[in-house]
């Protein structure tokens, strides 16, 4: 081998760089372990929220302290954290969300909230069309507008021909030109939303955040590994930051209306069915919880408005307040529904007719522990426009008031300063409210006019983190339209740590099995392959750390699978060396031939390129777990090729030069798979029959039973919930039927203390509070099984000591269709690329046909097995993105086997021109049988280790791979090659 010194130098330098990069991960982990110890020393071992606060406090205190001093440079904790290996949320916990910026809101805003009938009809029709279409909302709006427009144009003054857009859209301009202008405006709005969200996230304090736009779809992907306070994160990224300053009515001004309304509500509540209609968001089975313990109709008739709303009565001037009433948090939906009723609104006197009721941003506990929330009466108007809007804010920051309580200080521009001065002058001695996203943050009395353009938002119980979030939102800017979470995955830190523990166990066991097998089978040569394998692992993790790549659970599976496949190159080389030794060639010559292009190298390169192409397709079309798997697969293939060919060669050449006696087998394995001569082609009809029967059974099952589609393919919400006792899935499904209206899908997930609950309840409804409503319904339905677990402890996020949601996934139907489409493109794209590569490499259509038929064969069998067995398997067998990753890995593995065999057939065709083509094929298959079985067995050992010890979330994924490897090995021998032979008319004629 040429340039041995250069290869040694490269390997040593690359190894040192990898160790250097990985050292930052170890140092960061050490500091974080110290933070955990600090939190526990503060007595925060039982309260997860408090523990997280102390951990954050410790890390903030050491953030800029040097923890490494190399003399020429120093590294603080923040520096080390930036350089450590990124862990995905499935290993670290956190949230991964895709947000959809509401194009509908942008259009309404551009039209100045047009009341044009045609315009609003088109918007409503586009809403409906979007549920079953992959087209953009804007395209759908254009299509629907054309259907109902008649003579109306988009440039109509009542639609987009407004004064604000007069410089861009002229009166009576053609629809095509207006469309282009609107597209530009929407792209600008999405860009603004992206910058606003990025600014908020940068200020949030989560390490290694990731935010990116998804093409021109109006979607933005946000990943925050390590985020524990999921509720706070969700508020931060979805808040539109609509800041408003309103005048308010006092409790004295509103109390007479409340007393009048109380009598009217008493009449309304005489019939319980009226109440059911009044409360949209309350399920019938929850009525008793909201109204009391009894279902007696007499009791229902006695209820009135004050059953739920406690007015703040002003009996003197000193008792005047901006707070007009309070209610239990559970009763807010009821109060909203009752106060919005036409017969109740009709009781408002003329001076109050535009009043709107808004709740406080935060509830407070009363002396008896009940959570109460305040209600305010805002002085609305015909146009529902606030006196001052939030776009006048120049800067905002979290500060402390004179009593050292946190508040938000705001500075206004010149226009806002004038408006604020006038508003505070007009309301001197009265109250004004600061409203953010329709929640009242403060409603103080105005003692003196404020003319300096500076004001503050404060609340008696406002925390520092809440004040920081408000300041961040205001300073980062206002979203041009609401950003709705259409896909989300939340993993609690407890489940993330368990995933790491399981991954380490499966990783260790897989490595051990491979190392032992290689030594058992190849002896000292196997030991050299093991050393190369260890170097390969170092290189893989070093590259991931160097490029800040994100390591995920499927990514770890990709690494372990790469390890299983990386021995394939050494197996092919060693088998070729053994063949040369068996015909009495010298050791040095045999080694030379084994590592040559004419020997094993050609087959190794072909096999790795086909798998690499599959990885590229996965990375291009995949999302989330598929991308992580594809990245580690591609890195692993590159490093495996280098270590197997060059590192192993260095070690073997060194042994040969020293006069060592390498036999490439042991006393146990000597003679295995030698002198095999199987007539595979004679058995091909039997194989065709078996394969056809299995595929037919699978197809029948797919069309009759179907496949269990995951949430990411069909839409819905999926929760993994852990309990303190053994759970019965069927019983829980029946119990939750009351909460969700229809029974959700409930299945044991891993241990019998853990359930996976999947529901489509309210998945088609929009609104920022829908997710909370569904989660609340889940908690209510499971309450009898949760013991003393509170709703706060039940929600995802923070470490879980007892029962609670360990992970959560939500996918809206619209994006689920897009995910399925991307998955289909990934499968078809990989098949097309592989077909073209094999055609280019072997120059015969028959080889491409054989390979692609075998791939279809493998995919259909795996699908069939999943359809037939998912009802009774004791683990999750959903068909989703991870399953597609498994399918494409099977494609790559099957092709790997097939290409090695095809390469040997091509070689034998050239070296044995006098043989019949059928004999060439059989001999080629027989000569590679040892390699095929050895590689498959090694890979299966690795995957069984992952399957048994790799954690619950990856069992279905690994089961698909195990089935795929077995079927792929079979198809390489009994499908791909026979099909290739049967389609080789030219070869048959020549023989």
Secondary structure as the mmCIF struct_conf table of DSSP 4:
data_model
#
loop_
_struct_conf.conf_type_id
_struct_conf.id
_struct_conf.beg_label_comp_id
_struct_conf.beg_label_asym_id
_struct_conf.beg_label_seq_id
_struct_conf.end_label_comp_id
_struct_conf.end_label_asym_id
_struct_conf.end_label_seq_id
HELX_RH_AL_P HELX_RH_AL_P1 UNK A 4 UNK A 41
TURN_TY1_P TURN_TY1_P1 UNK A 42 UNK A 43
BEND BEND1 UNK A 45 UNK A 46
HELX_RH_AL_P HELX_RH_AL_P2 UNK A 48 UNK A 62
TURN_TY1_P TURN_TY1_P2 UNK A 63 UNK A 64
BEND BEND2 UNK A 65 UNK A 65
STRN STRN1 UNK A 66 UNK A 69
BEND BEND3 UNK A 71 UNK A 72
STRN STRN2 UNK A 74 UNK A 76
HELX_RH_AL_P HELX_RH_AL_P3 UNK A 77 UNK A 83
BEND BEND4 UNK A 84 UNK A 84
HELX_LH_PP_P HELX_LH_PP_P1 UNK A 85 UNK A 85
STRN STRN3 UNK A 86 UNK A 87
HELX_LH_PP_P HELX_LH_PP_P2 UNK A 88 UNK A 88
HELX_RH_AL_P HELX_RH_AL_P4 UNK A 89 UNK A 92
STRN STRN4 UNK A 94 UNK A 101
HELX_RH_AL_P HELX_RH_AL_P5 UNK A 103 UNK A 110
TURN_TY1_P TURN_TY1_P3 UNK A 111 UNK A 112
BEND BEND5 UNK A 113 UNK A 113
HELX_RH_AL_P HELX_RH_AL_P6 UNK A 117 UNK A 130
TURN_TY1_P TURN_TY1_P4 UNK A 131 UNK A 132
BEND BEND6 UNK A 135 UNK A 135
HELX_RH_AL_P HELX_RH_AL_P7 UNK A 137 UNK A 148
TURN_TY1_P TURN_TY1_P5 UNK A 150 UNK A 151
TURN_TY1_P TURN_TY1_P6 UNK A 154 UNK A 155
TURN_TY1_P TURN_TY1_P7 UNK A 157 UNK A 160
BEND BEND7 UNK A 163 UNK A 163
TURN_TY1_P TURN_TY1_P8 UNK A 164 UNK A 168
BEND BEND8 UNK A 169 UNK A 169
TURN_TY1_P TURN_TY1_P9 UNK A 171 UNK A 172
HELX_RH_AL_P HELX_RH_AL_P8 UNK A 175 UNK A 204
TURN_TY1_P TURN_TY1_P10 UNK A 205 UNK A 205
TURN_TY1_P TURN_TY1_P11 UNK A 207 UNK A 208
STRN STRN5 UNK A 210 UNK A 214
TURN_TY1_P TURN_TY1_P12 UNK A 215 UNK A 218
STRN STRN6 UNK A 219 UNK A 225
TURN_TY1_P TURN_TY1_P13 UNK A 226 UNK A 226
HELX_RH_AL_P HELX_RH_AL_P9 UNK A 230 UNK A 238
STRN STRN7 UNK A 243 UNK A 247
STRN STRN8 UNK A 248 UNK A 248
HELX_RH_AL_P HELX_RH_AL_P10 UNK A 251 UNK A 268
TURN_TY1_P TURN_TY1_P14 UNK A 269 UNK A 270
BEND BEND9 UNK A 271 UNK A 271
HELX_RH_AL_P HELX_RH_AL_P11 UNK A 272 UNK A 278
TURN_TY1_P TURN_TY1_P15 UNK A 280 UNK A 281
BEND BEND10 UNK A 282 UNK A 282
HELX_RH_3T_P HELX_RH_3T_P1 UNK A 284 UNK A 286
HELX_RH_AL_P HELX_RH_AL_P12 UNK A 287 UNK A 291
BEND BEND11 UNK A 293 UNK A 293
HELX_RH_AL_P HELX_RH_AL_P13 UNK A 297 UNK A 301
TURN_TY1_P TURN_TY1_P16 UNK A 302 UNK A 302
HELX_RH_3T_P HELX_RH_3T_P2 UNK A 305 UNK A 307
TURN_TY1_P TURN_TY1_P17 UNK A 308 UNK A 308
STRN STRN9 UNK A 309 UNK A 311
BEND BEND12 UNK A 316 UNK A 316
HELX_RH_3T_P HELX_RH_3T_P3 UNK A 317 UNK A 319
BEND BEND13 UNK A 322 UNK A 322
STRN STRN10 UNK A 323 UNK A 328
HELX_RH_3T_P HELX_RH_3T_P4 UNK A 329 UNK A 331
HELX_RH_AL_P HELX_RH_AL_P14 UNK A 332 UNK A 340
BEND BEND14 UNK A 341 UNK A 341
HELX_RH_AL_P HELX_RH_AL_P15 UNK A 342 UNK A 345
TURN_TY1_P TURN_TY1_P18 UNK A 346 UNK A 347
BEND BEND15 UNK A 348 UNK A 348
HELX_RH_3T_P HELX_RH_3T_P5 UNK A 350 UNK A 352
TURN_TY1_P TURN_TY1_P19 UNK A 353 UNK A 354
STRN STRN11 UNK A 356 UNK A 359
STRN STRN12 UNK A 360 UNK A 360
BEND BEND16 UNK A 361 UNK A 362
STRN STRN13 UNK A 364 UNK A 365
TURN_TY1_P TURN_TY1_P20 UNK A 367 UNK A 368
BEND BEND17 UNK A 369 UNK A 369
STRN STRN14 UNK A 371 UNK A 378
TURN_TY1_P TURN_TY1_P21 UNK A 382 UNK A 383
BEND BEND18 UNK A 387 UNK A 387
STRN STRN15 UNK A 388 UNK A 389
HELX_RH_3T_P HELX_RH_3T_P6 UNK A 390 UNK A 392
STRN STRN16 UNK A 393 UNK A 400
TURN_TY1_P TURN_TY1_P22 UNK A 402 UNK A 403
BEND BEND19 UNK A 404 UNK A 404
STRN STRN17 UNK A 406 UNK A 412
HELX_RH_AL_P HELX_RH_AL_P16 UNK A 414 UNK A 426
TURN_TY1_P TURN_TY1_P23 UNK A 427 UNK A 427
STRN STRN18 UNK A 428 UNK A 428
TURN_TY1_P TURN_TY1_P24 UNK A 429 UNK A 429
BEND BEND20 UNK A 430 UNK A 430
STRN STRN19 UNK A 431 UNK A 431
STRN STRN20 UNK A 432 UNK A 436
TURN_TY1_P TURN_TY1_P25 UNK A 437 UNK A 438
STRN STRN21 UNK A 439 UNK A 442
STRN STRN22 UNK A 445 UNK A 446
BEND BEND21 UNK A 448 UNK A 448
BEND BEND22 UNK A 452 UNK A 453
STRN STRN23 UNK A 454 UNK A 458
TURN_TY1_P TURN_TY1_P26 UNK A 460 UNK A 461
HELX_RH_AL_P HELX_RH_AL_P17 UNK A 464 UNK A 476
BEND BEND23 UNK A 480 UNK A 481
STRN STRN24 UNK A 483 UNK A 491
HELX_RH_AL_P HELX_RH_AL_P18 UNK A 493 UNK A 522
TURN_TY1_P TURN_TY1_P27 UNK A 523 UNK A 523
HELX_RH_AL_P HELX_RH_AL_P19 UNK A 524 UNK A 546
TURN_TY1_P TURN_TY1_P28 UNK A 547 UNK A 548
HELX_LH_PP_P HELX_LH_PP_P3 UNK A 549 UNK A 549
STRN STRN25 UNK A 550 UNK A 551
HELX_RH_AL_P HELX_RH_AL_P20 UNK A 553 UNK A 582
TURN_TY1_P TURN_TY1_P29 UNK A 583 UNK A 584
HELX_RH_AL_P HELX_RH_AL_P21 UNK A 587 UNK A 594
TURN_TY1_P TURN_TY1_P30 UNK A 595 UNK A 595
BEND BEND24 UNK A 596 UNK A 596
HELX_RH_PI_P HELX_RH_PI_P1 UNK A 597 UNK A 601
HELX_RH_AL_P HELX_RH_AL_P22 UNK A 602 UNK A 621
TURN_TY1_P TURN_TY1_P31 UNK A 624 UNK A 624
HELX_RH_AL_P HELX_RH_AL_P23 UNK A 625 UNK A 642
HELX_RH_PI_P HELX_RH_PI_P2 UNK A 643 UNK A 647
HELX_RH_AL_P HELX_RH_AL_P24 UNK A 648 UNK A 657
TURN_TY1_P TURN_TY1_P32 UNK A 658 UNK A 659
BEND BEND25 UNK A 664 UNK A 665
TURN_TY1_P TURN_TY1_P33 UNK A 667 UNK A 673
BEND BEND26 UNK A 675 UNK A 675
TURN_TY1_P TURN_TY1_P34 UNK A 680 UNK A 680
HELX_RH_3T_P HELX_RH_3T_P7 UNK A 681 UNK A 683
HELX_RH_AL_P HELX_RH_AL_P25 UNK A 684 UNK A 704
TURN_TY1_P TURN_TY1_P35 UNK A 705 UNK A 705
STRN STRN26 UNK A 709 UNK A 709
HELX_RH_AL_P HELX_RH_AL_P26 UNK A 711 UNK A 714
STRN STRN27 UNK A 716 UNK A 722
BEND BEND27 UNK A 724 UNK A 725
HELX_RH_AL_P HELX_RH_AL_P27 UNK A 729 UNK A 740
BEND BEND28 UNK A 741 UNK A 742
HELX_LH_PP_P HELX_LH_PP_P4 UNK A 743 UNK A 744
STRN STRN28 UNK A 745 UNK A 748
BEND BEND29 UNK A 750 UNK A 751
TURN_TY1_P TURN_TY1_P36 UNK A 752 UNK A 753
STRN STRN29 UNK A 754 UNK A 759
TURN_TY1_P TURN_TY1_P37 UNK A 761 UNK A 764
BEND BEND30 UNK A 767 UNK A 767
TURN_TY1_P TURN_TY1_P38 UNK A 768 UNK A 769
HELX_RH_AL_P HELX_RH_AL_P28 UNK A 770 UNK A 782
HELX_RH_3T_P HELX_RH_3T_P8 UNK A 783 UNK A 785
BEND BEND31 UNK A 786 UNK A 786
TURN_TY1_P TURN_TY1_P39 UNK A 787 UNK A 788
HELX_RH_AL_P HELX_RH_AL_P29 UNK A 791 UNK A 794
BEND BEND32 UNK A 795 UNK A 798
BEND BEND33 UNK A 801 UNK A 803
STRN STRN30 UNK A 804 UNK A 811
HELX_RH_AL_P HELX_RH_AL_P30 UNK A 813 UNK A 842
HELX_RH_AL_P HELX_RH_AL_P31 UNK A 845 UNK A 869
TURN_TY1_P TURN_TY1_P40 UNK A 870 UNK A 872
BEND BEND34 UNK A 874 UNK A 875
STRN STRN31 UNK A 879 UNK A 879
BEND BEND35 UNK A 880 UNK A 880
HELX_RH_AL_P HELX_RH_AL_P32 UNK A 881 UNK A 911
TURN_TY1_P TURN_TY1_P41 UNK A 913 UNK A 914
BEND BEND36 UNK A 915 UNK A 915
HELX_RH_AL_P HELX_RH_AL_P33 UNK A 917 UNK A 927
TURN_TY1_P TURN_TY1_P42 UNK A 928 UNK A 928
HELX_RH_AL_P HELX_RH_AL_P34 UNK A 929 UNK A 949
BEND BEND37 UNK A 950 UNK A 950
HELX_RH_3T_P HELX_RH_3T_P9 UNK A 952 UNK A 954
HELX_RH_AL_P HELX_RH_AL_P35 UNK A 955 UNK A 971
HELX_RH_PI_P HELX_RH_PI_P3 UNK A 972 UNK A 976
HELX_RH_AL_P HELX_RH_AL_P36 UNK A 977 UNK A 982
TURN_TY1_P TURN_TY1_P43 UNK A 983 UNK A 983
HELX_RH_AL_P HELX_RH_AL_P37 UNK A 985 UNK A 990
#
